[in-house]
Amino acid sequence: MDKFILGGVEFESRFIMGSGKFDPELISACVDEAKTQIVTLALRRVNKDKNESIIEFIPKNVTLLPNTSGARNADEAVRIARLSRELGCGDFVKIEVIKDSKYLFPDNYETIKATQILAKEGFKVLPYMYPDLNVARELAQAGAAAVMPLAAPIGSNKGLINREIIQILVDEIKLPIIVDAGLGRPSDACLAMEMGCAAVMVNTAIATSKDIRLMAMAFGEAVKAGRNAYLAGLGRVSAKADASSPLTGFLGETNA
């Protein structure tokens, strides 16, 4: 059985679903359709008032992955992570440190600092990063449980723009590589899995579709298909045509 091990925890699904931009009432249905077992949430949507907190809309059997959305440096990310633990969101945390307000690119160096601090405190840290091999190596040394490179600018739905660099991370980094941000189509998710990525995370592509539940299902199935293709091994590519049936003989005739 193909299992996804993340931070020492075993999962069957390799599809992580975001909950931003969602009507909270739809989260449970999307979890069911996509068969996901991990849902991300911004801590600012976790309210102490249970009647208003997004946590109340997430199925109890789902692992929460709070993120540090809104943090502009490592200190703020660490503060948000500690608060999420106090609010009962568990030990998983997705580190997001963003200072750039136009393209929303993560600050890799502040992300490394936050990862070092939180990993020492027992958090299972999943850093969101701009794809860079040296940074990924430093995150691994800092104690990250996985590395989450962006496929394209967050919320853009542009697909795997950073495909070649992400492939290098898959080949060189021993941690799970989870593609995050920018995936716009289920086929993007399938391609990322065919490349050998351990999982993908999607939010905007689902939240902005016409049928949110159906799109959640499509992404869940695409991730499964891509993983199966990776495990099976893709067929060879040839520069010449190669008939799938013999070209000699026709309806029982044989060549002289």
Salt bridges, closest charged atoms under 4 A:
ASP2 OD1 - ARG14 NH2 3.12
ASP2 OD2 - ARG227 NE 2.86
GLU10 OE2 - LYS3 NZ 3.81
GLU12 OE2 - LYS3 NZ 3.25
GLU33 OE2 - ARG213 NH2 3.31
GLU76 OE2 - ARG72 NH2 2.60
ASP91 OD1 - ARG85 NE 3.03
GLU96 OE2 - LYS94 NZ 2.89
ASP107 OD2 - LYS99 NZ 2.85
GLU110 OE2 - LYS113 NZ 2.95
GLU121 OE2 - ARG82 NH2 2.47
GLU172 OE1 - ARG137 NH2 3.85
ASP180 OD2 - LYS94 NZ 2.61
ASP242 OD2 - ARG236 NH2 2.39
